[in-house]
């Protein structure tokens, strides 16, 4: 199963999102997501997250939390374990990302932007400061059809 990371940088009032608009054949095209990517051989999840954030934003992560693990099951895309992080301290200068446009978004407006239905679930958990969690998301095409949080089924918003 593919291993990936996703990180949300939080400056207290805003979250850094990536608007995925620059790559062809991108499963997340035109969606707003955190920053991250695929783990390389012999790379731990936190090492991957730090590397991917640096590559995509220019920031060196200094303080982060490992928030949860998300299992993605899809009838279209390969199955994936995504290690989810949030960061509150970093240094460096923001760069232009080759995967999309970076934008700091007010926390109260974060759900106004188009994203995956499952991302809305784990982003809410992060914003609510939930303890470490395991989330399983099952997609048919682009539609979220089932979700389990810590082994218990969740209602899917329609």
MDTraj code that builds the backbone (N, CA, C; nanometers):
import mdtraj as md
import numpy as np

residues = "UNK UNK UNK UNK UNK UNK UNK UNK UNK UNK UNK UNK UNK UNK UNK UNK UNK UNK UNK UNK UNK UNK UNK UNK UNK UNK UNK UNK UNK UNK UNK UNK UNK UNK UNK UNK UNK UNK UNK UNK UNK UNK UNK UNK UNK UNK UNK UNK UNK UNK UNK UNK UNK UNK UNK UNK UNK UNK UNK UNK UNK UNK UNK UNK UNK UNK UNK UNK UNK UNK UNK UNK UNK UNK UNK UNK UNK UNK UNK UNK UNK UNK UNK UNK UNK UNK UNK UNK UNK UNK UNK UNK UNK UNK UNK UNK UNK UNK UNK UNK UNK UNK UNK UNK UNK UNK UNK UNK UNK UNK UNK UNK UNK UNK UNK UNK UNK UNK UNK UNK UNK UNK UNK UNK UNK UNK UNK UNK UNK UNK UNK UNK UNK UNK UNK UNK UNK UNK UNK UNK UNK UNK UNK UNK UNK UNK UNK UNK UNK UNK UNK UNK UNK UNK UNK UNK UNK UNK".split()
xyz = np.array([
    [0.0841, -0.1179, 0.0000],
    [0.0000, 0.0000, 0.0000],
    [0.0889, 0.1246, 0.0000],
    [0.0488, 0.2239, -0.0753],
    [0.1232, 0.3492, -0.0858],
    [0.1181, 0.4247, 0.0471],
    [0.2312, 0.4855, 0.0857],
    [0.2411, 0.5659, 0.2082],
    [0.2632, 0.7116, 0.1684],
    [0.1795, 0.8011, 0.2224],
    [0.1925, 0.9433, 0.1926],
    [0.1802, 1.0238, 0.3212],
    [0.2078, 1.1538, 0.3093],
    [0.1891, 1.2452, 0.4219],
    [0.1073, 1.3649, 0.3754],
    [0.0440, 1.4302, 0.4711],
    [-0.0264, 1.5560, 0.4459],
    [-0.0106, 1.6401, 0.5713],
    [0.0210, 1.7682, 0.5520],
    [0.0428, 1.8575, 0.6650],
    [-0.0343, 1.9867, 0.6441],
    [-0.0943, 2.0350, 0.7525],
    [-0.1608, 2.1645, 0.7540],
    [-0.0795, 2.2580, 0.8425],
    [-0.0276, 2.3662, 0.7842],
    [0.0445, 2.4680, 0.8599],
    [-0.0583, 2.5647, 0.9169],
    [-0.0488, 2.5905, 1.0470],
    [-0.1485, 2.6692, 1.1205],
    [-0.0770, 2.7850, 1.1893],
    [-0.1098, 2.9095, 1.1493],
    [-0.0451, 3.0253, 1.2107],
    [-0.1293, 3.0874, 1.3224],
    [-0.2338, 3.0170, 1.3647],
    [-0.3216, 3.0649, 1.4711],
    [-0.4565, 3.1078, 1.4189],
    [-0.4598, 3.1863, 1.3119],
    [-0.5872, 3.2305, 1.2549],
    [-0.6089, 3.1779, 1.1138],
    [-0.5016, 3.1310, 1.0495],
    [-0.5129, 3.0825, 0.9118],
    [-0.4412, 2.9493, 0.8956],
    [-0.4860, 2.8759, 0.7929],
    [-0.4265, 2.7478, 0.7548],
    [-0.3734, 2.7622, 0.6124],
    [-0.2537, 2.7085, 0.5875],
    [-0.1977, 2.7120, 0.4532],
    [-0.2571, 2.5981, 0.3709],
    [-0.3205, 2.6334, 0.2587],
    [-0.3776, 2.5342, 0.1682],
    [-0.3083, 2.5437, 0.0323],
    [-0.3104, 2.4325, -0.0383],
    [-0.2561, 2.4235, -0.1728],
    [-0.3713, 2.4002, -0.2692],
    [-0.3923, 2.4934, -0.3616],
    [-0.4936, 2.4790, -0.4657],
    [-0.4293, 2.4046, -0.5816],
    [-0.4674, 2.2781, -0.6002],
    [-0.4022, 2.1899, -0.6976],
    [-0.4479, 2.2233, -0.8400],
    [-0.3710, 2.3045, -0.9096],
    [-0.4121, 2.3482, -1.0429],
    [-0.3020, 2.3347, -1.1484],
    [-0.1840, 2.2875, -1.1139],
    [-0.0712, 2.2951, -1.2076],
    [-0.0321, 2.1639, -1.2742],
    [-0.0826, 2.0501, -1.2267],
    [-0.0409, 1.9220, -1.2838],
    [-0.1547, 1.8594, -1.3634],
    [-0.1200, 1.8013, -1.4782],
    [-0.2171, 1.7257, -1.5574],
    [-0.2405, 1.5906, -1.4899],
    [-0.3581, 1.5342, -1.5092],
    [-0.3929, 1.4026, -1.4546],
    [-0.3727, 1.3945, -1.3035],
    [-0.4056, 1.5020, -1.2343],
    [-0.3933, 1.5096, -1.0892],
    [-0.5267, 1.4660, -1.0283],
    [-0.5242, 1.3628, -0.9451],
    [-0.6476, 1.3150, -0.8810],
    [-0.7135, 1.4254, -0.7988],
    [-0.6359, 1.5199, -0.7506],
    [-0.6886, 1.6290, -0.6678],
    [-0.6977, 1.7613, -0.7442],
    [-0.7038, 1.7538, -0.8774],
    [-0.7073, 1.8768, -0.9569],
    [-0.8222, 1.9674, -0.9136],
    [-0.7897, 2.0943, -0.8937],
    [-0.8811, 2.2022, -0.8545],
    [-0.9325, 2.1901, -0.7102],
    [-0.8773, 2.0967, -0.6326],
    [-0.9133, 2.0843, -0.4917],
    [-0.8144, 2.1658, -0.4079],
    [-0.8572, 2.2014, -0.2885],
    [-0.7744, 2.2727, -0.1910],
    [-0.7380, 2.1731, -0.0826],
    [-0.6083, 2.1486, -0.0648],
    [-0.5628, 2.0470, 0.0298],
    [-0.4425, 2.1002, 0.1080],
    [-0.3963, 2.0210, 0.2050],
    [-0.2718, 2.0522, 0.2737],
    [-0.1545, 2.0194, 0.1820],
    [-0.0333, 2.0281, 0.2348],
    [0.0860, 1.9976, 0.1560],
    [0.1445, 1.8648, 0.2002],
    [0.2019, 1.7924, 0.1063],
    [0.2597, 1.6629, 0.1384],
    [0.2859, 1.5831, 0.0131],
    [0.3115, 1.4545, 0.0316],
    [0.3387, 1.3688, -0.0834],
    [0.3809, 1.2301, -0.0419],
    [0.4364, 1.1575, -0.1385],
    [0.4712, 1.0165, -0.1203],
    [0.5990, 0.9995, -0.0391],
    [0.5964, 0.8985, 0.0481],
    [0.7161, 0.8623, 0.1237],
    [0.8151, 0.7918, 0.0309],
    [0.9409, 0.8269, 0.0469],
    [1.0473, 0.7614, -0.0273],
    [1.0986, 0.6412, 0.0518],
    [1.1751, 0.5559, -0.0138],
    [1.2308, 0.4368, 0.0513],
    [1.3109, 0.4778, 0.1745],
    [1.2947, 0.4051, 0.2820],
    [1.3681, 0.4261, 0.4074],
    [1.3384, 0.5600, 0.4745],
    [1.2279, 0.6227, 0.4407],
    [1.1917, 0.7525, 0.4974],
    [1.0758, 0.7327, 0.5952],
    [1.0879, 0.7858, 0.7156],
    [0.9788, 0.7788, 0.8121],
    [0.8705, 0.8791, 0.7714],
    [0.7470, 0.8634, 0.8235],
    [0.6424, 0.9600, 0.7899],
    [0.6791, 1.1039, 0.8245],
    [0.7393, 1.1273, 0.9416],
    [0.7725, 1.2657, 0.9763],
    [0.8852, 1.3201, 0.8880],
    [0.9818, 1.2363, 0.8504],
    [1.0862, 1.2809, 0.7583],
    [1.0265, 1.3178, 0.6225],
    [0.9319, 1.2375, 0.5756],
    [0.8648, 1.2663, 0.4494],
    [0.7893, 1.3977, 0.4572],
    [0.7142, 1.4170, 0.5645],
    [0.6362, 1.5401, 0.5797],
    [0.7274, 1.6623, 0.5790],
    [0.8360, 1.6581, 0.6546],
    [0.9292, 1.7713, 0.6611],
    [0.9870, 1.7993, 0.5220],
    [1.0281, 1.6942, 0.4504],
    [1.0842, 1.7108, 0.3161],
    [0.9808, 1.7679, 0.2194],
    [0.8604, 1.7113, 0.2207],
    [0.7563, 1.7552, 0.1268],
    [0.7135, 1.8998, 0.1541],
    [0.7006, 1.9366, 0.2815],
    [0.6649, 2.0751, 0.3129],
    [0.7728, 2.1694, 0.2621],
    [0.8990, 2.1338, 0.2828],
    [1.0103, 2.2171, 0.2338],
    [1.0046, 2.2310, 0.0817],
    [0.9847, 2.1173, 0.0118],
    [0.9812, 2.1202, -0.1344],
    [0.8647, 2.2040, -0.1872],
    [0.7485, 2.1928, -0.1248],
    [0.6291, 2.2571, -0.1784],
    [0.6095, 2.4010, -0.1303],
    [0.6667, 2.4358, -0.0133],
    [0.6409, 2.5691, 0.0431],
    [0.7672, 2.6523, 0.0640],
    [0.8814, 2.5878, 0.0803],
    [1.0043, 2.6578, 0.1160],
    [1.0259, 2.6652, 0.2668],
    [0.9267, 2.6232, 0.3452],
    [0.9358, 2.6325, 0.4917],
    [1.0061, 2.5111, 0.5524],
    [1.0862, 2.5374, 0.6551],
    [1.1483, 2.4330, 0.7360],
    [1.0617, 2.4147, 0.8604],
    [1.0001, 2.2983, 0.8725],
    [0.9108, 2.2708, 0.9849],
    [0.9935, 2.2526, 1.1119],
    [0.9541, 2.3216, 1.2188],
    [1.0257, 2.3140, 1.3464],
    [0.9408, 2.2534, 1.4581],
    [0.8091, 2.2682, 1.4497],
    [0.7205, 2.2111, 1.5524],
    [0.5989, 2.1522, 1.4824],
    [0.5749, 2.0220, 1.5065],
    [0.4604, 1.9574, 1.4434],
    [0.3999, 1.8539, 1.5359],
    [0.2777, 1.8111, 1.4993],
    [0.2086, 1.7018, 1.5692],
    [0.1631, 1.5999, 1.4658],
    [0.1814, 1.4748, 1.5005],
    [0.1301, 1.3638, 1.4195],
    [-0.0145, 1.3455, 1.4630],
    [-0.1088, 1.3768, 1.3750],
    [-0.2496, 1.3862, 1.4135],
    [-0.3290, 1.2580, 1.3939],
    [-0.2930, 1.1785, 1.2921],
    [-0.3688, 1.0568, 1.2674],
    [-0.3211, 0.9858, 1.1429],
    [-0.3812, 0.8704, 1.1213],
    [-0.3548, 0.7942, 0.9993],
    [-0.4868, 0.7759, 0.9268],
    [-0.4829, 0.8000, 0.7975],
    [-0.6027, 0.7898, 0.7146],
    [-0.5795, 0.6782, 0.6133],
    [-0.6712, 0.5837, 0.6094],
    [-0.6667, 0.4751, 0.5126],
    [-0.7655, 0.5073, 0.4016],
    [-0.7143, 0.5202, 0.2797],
    [-0.7992, 0.5480, 0.1635],
    [-0.8187, 0.4196, 0.0841],
    [-0.9439, 0.3869, 0.0588],
    [-0.9790, 0.2750, -0.0269],
    [-1.0577, 0.3337, -0.1435],
    [-1.0214, 0.2957, -0.2647],
    [-1.0848, 0.3525, -0.3834],
    [-1.1012, 0.2463, -0.4908],
    [-1.2065, 0.2604, -0.5705],
    [-1.2234, 0.1721, -0.6852],
    [-1.1494, 0.2253, -0.8081],
    [-1.0863, 0.3437, -0.7952],
    [-1.0163, 0.4061, -0.9066],
    [-0.8669, 0.4196, -0.8799],
    [-0.8309, 0.4636, -0.7603],
    [-0.6925, 0.4948, -0.7260],
    [-0.6348, 0.3857, -0.6364],
    [-0.5013, 0.3713, -0.6351],
    [-0.4399, 0.2716, -0.5459],
    [-0.4719, 0.3023, -0.3990],
    [-0.4826, 0.1981, -0.3204],
    [-0.5061, 0.2156, -0.1767],
    [-0.3857, 0.2866, -0.1151],
    [-0.4129, 0.3596, -0.0064],
    [-0.3099, 0.4471, 0.0490],
    [-0.3262, 0.4626, 0.2000],
    [-0.2129, 0.4659, 0.2698],
    [-0.2079, 0.5099, 0.4089],
    [-0.1505, 0.6506, 0.4080],
    [-0.2279, 0.7467, 0.4584],
    [-0.1799, 0.8844, 0.4637],
    [-0.1563, 0.9232, 0.6085],
    [-0.0359, 0.9674, 0.6388],
    [0.0017, 1.0122, 0.7722],
    [-0.0273, 1.1622, 0.7785],
    [-0.1102, 1.2006, 0.8727],
    [-0.1617, 1.3368, 0.8796],
    [-0.0945, 1.4149, 0.9916],
    [-0.0466, 1.5353, 0.9578],
    [0.0262, 1.6202, 1.0515],
    [-0.0324, 1.7612, 1.0520],
    [-0.0034, 1.8333, 1.1607],
    [-0.0234, 1.9783, 1.1623],
    [0.1061, 2.0390, 1.2155],
    [0.1325, 2.1619, 1.1726],
    [0.2550, 2.2305, 1.2140],
    [0.2194, 2.3700, 1.2623],
    [0.2896, 2.4122, 1.3690],
    [0.2647, 2.5446, 1.4253],
    [0.3884, 2.6333, 1.4272],
    [0.5039, 2.5765, 1.3962],
    [0.6261, 2.6563, 1.3916],
    [0.7090, 2.6137, 1.2716],
    [0.7594, 2.7145, 1.1983],
    [0.8430, 2.6921, 1.0822],
    [0.9256, 2.8171, 1.0590],
    [1.0251, 2.8036, 0.9735],
    [1.1085, 2.9174, 0.9356],
    [1.1283, 2.9117, 0.7855],
    [1.1851, 3.0190, 0.7323],
    [1.2124, 3.0238, 0.5896],
    [1.1155, 3.1140, 0.5164],
    [1.1351, 3.1208, 0.3872],
    [1.0545, 3.2061, 0.3003],
    [0.9703, 3.1194, 0.2080],
    [0.8439, 3.1570, 0.1921],
    [0.7542, 3.0825, 0.1040],
    [0.8016, 3.0923, -0.0410],
    [0.7938, 2.9799, -0.1113],
    [0.8329, 2.9725, -0.2517],
    [0.7094, 2.9469, -0.3377],
    [0.7269, 2.9577, -0.4678],
    [0.6201, 2.9228, -0.5612],
    [0.6196, 2.7710, -0.5746],
    [0.5042, 2.7111, -0.5553],
    [0.4904, 2.5649, -0.5615],
    [0.4616, 2.5216, -0.7045],
    [0.5268, 2.4129, -0.7489],
    [0.5049, 2.3658, -0.8858],
    [0.3826, 2.2744, -0.8976],
    [0.3129, 2.2484, -0.7867],
    [0.1954, 2.1617, -0.7897],
    [0.0640, 2.2386, -0.7809],
    [0.0721, 2.3653, -0.7425],
    [-0.0486, 2.4459, -0.7288],
    [-0.0155, 2.5792, -0.6659],
    [-0.1201, 2.6513, -0.6284],
    [-0.1046, 2.7829, -0.5684],
    [-0.1257, 2.7754, -0.4177],
    [-0.0295, 2.8243, -0.3415],
    [-0.0393, 2.8278, -0.1956],
    [-0.1195, 2.9503, -0.1536],
    [-0.2057, 2.9307, -0.0531],
    [-0.2823, 3.0439, -0.0016],
    [-0.3138, 3.0218, 0.1459],
    [-0.2944, 3.1277, 0.2266],
    [-0.3324, 3.1251, 0.3673],
    [-0.4821, 3.1566, 0.3743],
    [-0.5585, 3.0649, 0.4343],
    [-0.7041, 3.0744, 0.4375],
    [-0.7507, 3.0900, 0.5823],
    [-0.8402, 3.1866, 0.6065],
    [-0.8982, 3.2043, 0.7398],
    [-0.9655, 3.0750, 0.7839],
    [-0.9418, 3.0345, 0.9094],
    [-0.9987, 2.9093, 0.9595],
    [-1.1503, 2.9051, 0.9456],
    [-1.2176, 3.0186, 0.9684],
    [-1.3639, 3.0179, 0.9616],
    [-1.4165, 3.0061, 0.8183],
    [-1.3287, 3.0196, 0.7187],
    [-1.3708, 3.0093, 0.5786],
    [-1.3171, 2.8834, 0.5112],
    [-1.2478, 2.8001, 0.5853],
    [-1.1757, 2.6890, 0.5241],
    [-1.2683, 2.5905, 0.4515],
    [-1.3913, 2.5759, 0.4996],
    [-1.4831, 2.4813, 0.4366],
    [-1.5595, 2.5430, 0.3200],
    [-1.5283, 2.6677, 0.2857],
    [-1.5870, 2.7325, 0.1675],
    [-1.5157, 2.6897, 0.0395],
    [-1.3992, 2.6271, 0.0530],
    [-1.3175, 2.5905, -0.0624],
    [-1.3446, 2.4452, -0.1013],
    [-1.3444, 2.4159, -0.2340],
    [-1.3695, 2.2778, -0.2773],
    [-1.2564, 2.1836, -0.2351],
    [-1.2949, 2.0758, -0.1715],
    [-1.1996, 1.9743, -0.1296],
    [-1.2696, 1.8391, -0.1320],
    [-1.1966, 1.7355, -0.1017],
    [-1.2547, 1.6012, -0.0919],
    [-1.3443, 1.5929, 0.0314],
    [-1.4507, 1.5142, 0.0222],
    [-1.5419, 1.4962, 0.1360],
    [-1.4676, 1.4389, 0.2561],
    [-1.3790, 1.3448, 0.2342],
    [-1.3029, 1.2860, 0.3446],
    [-1.2086, 1.3855, 0.4093],
    [-1.1523, 1.4756, 0.3289],
    [-1.0634, 1.5784, 0.3833],
    [-1.1395, 1.6674, 0.4817],
    [-1.2659, 1.6919, 0.4550],
    [-1.3474, 1.7743, 0.5442],
    [-1.3579, 1.7077, 0.6818],
    [-1.3646, 1.5744, 0.6826],
    [-1.3742, 1.5009, 0.8097],
    [-1.2455, 1.5185, 0.8895],
    [-1.1306, 1.4879, 0.8280],
    [-1.0070, 1.4954, 0.9079],
    [-0.9633, 1.6380, 0.9352],
    [-0.9976, 1.7310, 0.8483],
    [-0.9653, 1.8708, 0.8767],
    [-1.0467, 1.9211, 0.9962],
    [-1.1725, 1.8789, 1.0062],
    [-1.2541, 1.9155, 1.1228],
    [-1.1923, 1.8572, 1.2499],
    [-1.1442, 1.7330, 1.2440],
    [-1.0799, 1.6709, 1.3608],
    [-0.9566, 1.7504, 1.4031],
    [-0.8783, 1.7956, 1.3065],
    [-0.7592, 1.8759, 1.3381],
    [-0.8004, 2.0087, 1.4006],
    [-0.8962, 2.0775, 1.3388],
    [-0.9393, 2.2078, 1.3906],
    [-1.0007, 2.1962, 1.5300],
    [-1.0657, 2.0824, 1.5577],
    [-1.1248, 2.0581, 1.6902],
    [-1.0241, 2.0030, 1.7902],
    [-0.8980, 1.9901, 1.7488],
    [-0.7891, 1.9393, 1.8319],
    [-0.8187, 1.8002, 1.8876],
    [-0.8744, 1.7140, 1.8028],
    [-0.9042, 1.5755, 1.8420],
    [-0.7745, 1.5013, 1.8737],
    [-0.7820, 1.4025, 1.9640],
    [-0.6629, 1.3197, 1.9888],
    [-0.6300, 1.2357, 1.8656],
    [-0.5124, 1.1736, 1.8667],
    [-0.4686, 1.0905, 1.7538],
    [-0.5818, 0.9975, 1.7113],
    [-0.6016, 0.9852, 1.5805],
    [-0.7147, 0.9064, 1.5309],
    [-0.6745, 0.8199, 1.4123],
    [-0.7583, 0.7191, 1.3887],
    [-0.7502, 0.6360, 1.2693],
    [-0.8803, 0.6573, 1.1930],
    [-0.8679, 0.6973, 1.0679],
    [-0.9840, 0.7258, 0.9848],
    [-0.9740, 0.6427, 0.8583],
    [-1.0799, 0.5700, 0.8267],
    [-1.0860, 0.4923, 0.7027],
    [-1.1898, 0.5568, 0.6127],
    [-1.1494, 0.5863, 0.4889],
    [-1.2373, 0.6504, 0.3911],
    [-1.2485, 0.5599, 0.2692],
    [-1.3715, 0.5352, 0.2254],
    [-1.3950, 0.4511, 0.1086],
    [-1.4645, 0.5347, 0.0011],
    [-1.3996, 0.5406, -0.1142],
    [-1.4506, 0.6185, -0.2272],
    [-1.4908, 0.5272, -0.3419],
    [-1.5987, 0.5652, -0.4098],
    [-1.6342, 0.5107, -0.5414],
    [-1.6256, 0.6286, -0.6357],
    [-1.5261, 0.6251, -0.7231],
    [-1.4983, 0.7422, -0.8049],
    [-1.4598, 0.8567, -0.7129],
    [-1.5233, 0.9726, -0.7320],
    [-1.4960, 1.0891, -0.6468],
    [-1.5888, 1.0975, -0.5264],
    [-1.6790, 0.9995, -0.5121],
    [-1.7791, 1.0042, -0.4056],
    [-1.7362, 0.9250, -0.2833],
    [-1.7404, 0.9908, -0.1672],
    [-1.7153, 0.9226, -0.0408],
    [-1.8398, 0.8420, -0.0062],
    [-1.8251, 0.7094, 0.0048],
    [-1.9411, 0.6237, 0.0298],
    [-1.9439, 0.5661, 0.1707],
    [-1.8297, 0.5659, 0.2400],
    [-1.8260, 0.5143, 0.3771],
    [-1.7045, 0.5721, 0.4484],
    [-1.7203, 0.5857, 0.5797],
    [-1.6099, 0.6340, 0.6633],
    [-1.6213, 0.5720, 0.8011],
    [-1.5062, 0.5427, 0.8595],
    [-1.4998, 0.4923, 0.9964],
    [-1.3950, 0.5717, 1.0719],
    [-1.4319, 0.6196, 1.1897],
    [-1.3396, 0.6903, 1.2776],
    [-1.3121, 0.6015, 1.3974],
    [-1.1863, 0.5626, 1.4136],
    [-1.1462, 0.4724, 1.5226],
    [-1.2360, 0.3484, 1.5255],
    [-1.2643, 0.2947, 1.4053],
    [-1.3401, 0.1707, 1.3923],
    [-1.4910, 0.1850, 1.3947],
    [-1.5418, 0.3047, 1.4170],
    [-1.6864, 0.3245, 1.4255],
    [-1.7370, 0.3999, 1.3028],
    [-1.8444, 0.3483, 1.2391],
    [-1.8964, 0.4134, 1.1184],
    [-1.9396, 0.5572, 1.1451],
    [-1.9129, 0.6439, 1.0472],
    [-1.9558, 0.7839, 1.0520],
    [-2.0664, 0.8047, 0.9485],
    [-2.1574, 0.8945, 0.9795],
    [-2.2578, 0.9345, 0.8805],
    [-2.1885, 1.0161, 0.7735],
    [-2.2229, 0.9921, 0.6493],
    [-2.1654, 1.0655, 0.5363],
    [-2.2615, 1.1772, 0.4980],
    [-2.2067, 1.2996, 0.4944],
    [-2.2889, 1.4155, 0.4532],
    [-2.3150, 1.4073, 0.3038],
    [-2.4368, 1.4341, 0.2636],
    [-2.4733, 1.4269, 0.1219],
    [-2.4831, 1.5574, 0.0655],
])
top = md.Topology()
chain = top.add_chain()
for i, resn in enumerate(residues, 1):
    res = top.add_residue(resn, chain, resSeq=i)
    for name in ("N", "CA", "C"):
        top.add_atom(name, md.element.get_by_symbol(name[0]), res)
traj = md.Trajectory(xyz[None], top)
